[in-house]
Amino acid sequence: MNYINIIAKSLGISVSQVENTVQLLDEGASLPFIARYRKERTGSLDEVQIGNIKDELARLKELDKRRESIIDAIEKQDKLTDDLRDKLKACTQLNQLEDLYLPYKQKRKTRAVKAREKGLEPLAKILMSQNENDPEARASQFLNDEVADEEEALEGARDIIAEWINENEIARSTVRNIFQRSASIRCKLVKGKEEEGAKFKDYFDSEELLKKSASHRLLAMRRGESEGILRVSIAPDEEEVLDRLSRIFVKGQTASSKQVELAEKDAYKRLLNPSIETEFAKSSKEAADIEAIRVFAENLRQLLLSSPLGQKRVLAIDPGFRTGCKVVCLDAQGNLLHNETIYPHAPQNQGKMAARKLTNMVETYDIQAIAVGNGTAGRETERFVTNLHYDRKVQVFVVSEAGASIYSASKVAREEFPEYDVTVRGAVSIGRRLMDPLAELVKIEPKSIGVGQYQHDVDQNLLQQSLDQVVESCVNKVGVNLNTASKHLLNYVSGLGPQLAQNIVDYRTENGAFTSRKELMKVKRMGAKAFEQCAGFLRIQNAKNPLDNSAVHPEAYGIVKAMAKDQNCSVEDLINDKEIRSKIDLNQYVSAEIGLPTLKDIMEELEKPGRDPRQVIKVFQFKEGVYKIEQLELGMELPGIVTNITNFGAFVDVGVKQDGLVHISQLANRFVSNPNDVVQLHQHVNVKVTEVDVARKRIQLSMKDVEQ
């Protein structure tokens, strides 16, 4: 099979782009490396397009394995004709392949198999020809010890015809096309499950076109089915299907034609419909999974690329009422300097002592910012901290705690802080998230961060693969400080992985900080290929060669040096002087290996070497005086933070311990097809309260006619 041509056609990408990308993937290059440093080879394809090529290549290879298995199985039956082999080789979809194989599959004891064993296949052929005007008379010729009467003979013959129809490629394709075009997905409540399944009330008696069913609705239906609350079925209009099948198989108006018509109806209801319904239940679930995973991945990307505070000294608080607030002080590198617990809230109400301790810690540890977790007692603690008077200006940030408890109890956290309990680890994680969300969140299983929809219902392997790819993409987009990065962060750098990441940390421990990228070659098991893949994404601050703190790849250092030489200046001058760079004609440096796309990337990097692509962090404050859902009033306008984005809208934290939903129809004064076109995760927005259900803890919000 010509993989390259098939992939190029299906993805709308040129053959040469696909061919070169596949070659790079086969050589072991990572998606971030190919997208950033091999633009000439791929025609500047981005990571998504490269990932699609990789996925399609894997699918076609799996298809080929199945094809070879099928050809081998039919060959062993001595039934493989040249025509059938050609048809099998031409298949590009798995269902086409399986349809062709169906007549040759080893069968269990079906009704058709039993009828054949009774010698009724010749009768089935006679009926199928539809020339016989007296089927009963002809059936009487097939009576034997196992066939008692004419009706039993005709019934057996119809069973054989039904199997032929079910295994007919045209019939299956016809039914599949009708399902694709007009099948509905229906839900019915399982009797007696009204109370238990209240959350699925919208689906107790629902019907909608399958092809228009939104992924979140389909996943909700399937969850209701798995919990025993709903019965879910997929089917098109039965009369339309039977009419189409009749046009294919029923010829004329003979008495035997009536027998074929009966067999056709039986074939559809007993064989074709269940088979194609199962196929569409699987494919629609897969499509819903892919869409839900796409939403999760996009949210995760936005979360990982959240604005960092940077290397500042931070005091972090994990709030609590009864158990108190765990406080930690961190240095600019995120190292733990001090921890203790304060009790500013009920039942202890030790406000004065807590205030004194906090102000002392701010002064003693030269604190520059305070991070407050947004969980239980978060709003109350934020208010308490904000109202204190410090000996300096201290910014206060509310930080999402999502997944912090997972981290604090993890093996990673125990390795980092073996002598401290989970409360200290959790507070440290909150502080480090403020300093660098990406560096801290890579330590947590992406599924535990809580920014997806129905993440437990989707294909877990596909989810894991997609989220790992997002983490890798984000880490390499930002770049990693070679001398401060944890092994968990290094693990996601292109070309590394767990073992090399650990070896880098070990080398640092034994030899001190890296002084150049070239020194990476001294790391145990660092080969030329791994170095090629990782070097451009690793940064060394204050390195002797300033390019070592940039995204310029070592393989291109010679070009930068040539540019500097041609301008009679140093590389440092080239970086620092825009006027010198403006005199450079990039066309002079085009070669067989490096073209204008890479040269333009180099010039952009020289302008701002090692610049963090993430936005600058902003302080946010909830509305004063609003802390509980009961305090919300219709029409009230509030500031909020976007905490989650789904296909049906965005969830916003307005500081009342319960996120509100801005439905997709309420995101803007215009039609919105994708919430991500309007909002981003952690974006600061203004919303209006449109509905409050205190009993069910549901808040409906709107961004329409609200100034942003």
Secondary structure, DSSP 8 states (H G I E B T S, - for coil): --HHHHHHHHHT--HHHHHHHHHHHHTT--HHHHHHH-HHHHTS--HHHHHHHHHHHHHHHHHHHHHHHHHHHHHHTT---HHHHHHHHH--SHHHHHHHHGGGS---S-HHHHHHHTT-HHHHHHHHHT--S-HHHHHGGG-BTTB-SHHHHHHHHHHHHHHHHHH-HHHHHHHHHHHHHH-EEEEEE-TT-TTTTGGGGGGTEEEEEGGG--HHHHHHHHHHHHTTSEEEEEE--HHHHHHHHHHHH--SS-HHHHHHHHHHHHIIIIIIHHHHHHHHHHHHHHHHHHHHHHHHHHHHHHHHT-----S--EEEEE--STT-EEEEEE-TT--EEEEEEE--STTT--HHHHHHHHHHHHHHTT--EEEEESSTTHHHHHHHHHTS--SS--EEEEE--TTHHHHHTSHHHHHH-TTS-HHHHHHHHHHHHHH-HHHHHTTS-GGGG--SSSTTTS-HHHHHHHHHHHHHHHHHHH-EETTT--HHHHTTSTT--HHHHHHHHHHHHHH-S---GGGGGGSTT--HHHHHHHGGGEE-TT-SSGGGGSS--GGGHHHHHHHHHHTTS-HHHHHH-HHHHHT--GGGG--SS--HHHHHHHHHHHHSTT---S---------TT--SGGG--TT-EEEEEEEEEETTEEEEE-SSSS-EEEEGGGSSSS--S-GGGT--TT-EEEEEEEEEETTTTEEEEE-TT---
